[in-house]
Amino acid sequence: MDLQMRKALKEATWKRYRKAPKKMKTKIWDELCAATGYHRQYAIAQLNLMEDAAPPLPKIPRTRKRHYTKDVLAVIEKVWEHADYPWSVRLKLSNPRSSEYAFAL
């Protein structure tokens, strides 16, 4: 039995399963296990998963608030390029004003 047939069988079985009383559900599990080759607990889990399946909520992309304007970023990029692209700590130390601030802490 291929995947599509098992899926169709699970959906058809699930419609009967959710309306059936407890004693009838055991027979439904046995039928599903015999037809698909699933183990009993796996068949139960698959039928219960179909009940809980709900369409996923659409993801809303989060936007970050900009700290700097485009003009300020252009200046920062030029300073960073002129300093030969150092990482943040060295970039701060390359600026004399920021080094005074760092040593004041």
N, C-alpha and C positions, 0 to 999 in steps of 0.2 A: 504494500500500500504506500503510495507516494505522499509527499507532504501536503499537497493540495487536497487530496482525498481525505486525509486525516483531519485537516482543518475543517473541511465541510462536514465531516462526521461529528467532530467536536461541537460545532455550532448547532447542528440538528439535535444532538444529544443534550446540549445545554438548555435548549428551549423546554425539553421534557423534564430535565433535571431540576430546574428552579421551581417548577410547579408540583413536583412529586413529594409525597410524604416519605418519612425516613425508611420504611421497609422497601418502598419502591426504588429508592436511591441506590440501595445495595445491588439490586438487579441491574440498574442502569450502569453502575460501575463495572459489574462483571461483563456486561455486553461490550462496553467500551474497551475493556482490557483484552477481551477475546478478539475483537475486531482489529485493534491497533497494535497489540503486543506491548502496550504500556504496563508498567507495574501499577498496582492498585493505588498506592499513595500518590504516585505521579499523576495518575488520571484524576484523582480527587483534587489535587493542587491545580491542574490545568482547568478543570471545570470551575473551581472557585476563583481563579484568576480572571476568567471571562466575566464573572459577575462584577468584579471590582474594576474592570477596565473602563476608564472614562477618557474622553478625548483630552489630550494634553492642552494646557493653557498656553496661549501664544506668549512667547518671550518678548518682553519689552526691553529694548536696549537702553542701558543706563548711559546718561551723558554726564561728563564731568564738567564742572564749572571751570572756566578758564581763569588762571591766576594772572597771566600776563597778556597784554595786547600784542597784536602782530608787530607793532613798531618796536616794542621792548624786546620781543623775541629775536627780531632781526639784529639788534645791537648785541644781545647775549651770544647769538651764534657767531657774530664777527669776532667778539672777544675770545670765544672758545676756539675758533679757527686760528686766530693770531697766536694763541698760547699753545698751539700744536695739539689740540684735542685732549687735554688732561681730564682725568676723572674728577669728581666733584670736590674732594678734599683738596687736591692740588690746585684746582681752579680757584678755590677760595683763598688759598695761601699765595697764589700768584698775584692777587690784588692786594696792594699794601693796606688799603682801608679795611678789607675783610680780615687780614692777619692781625691788625691791631684789635679788632673786635674779638677775634678768636683768643688772643692772649689775655684780653681783659676778663674773659670768663674764668 
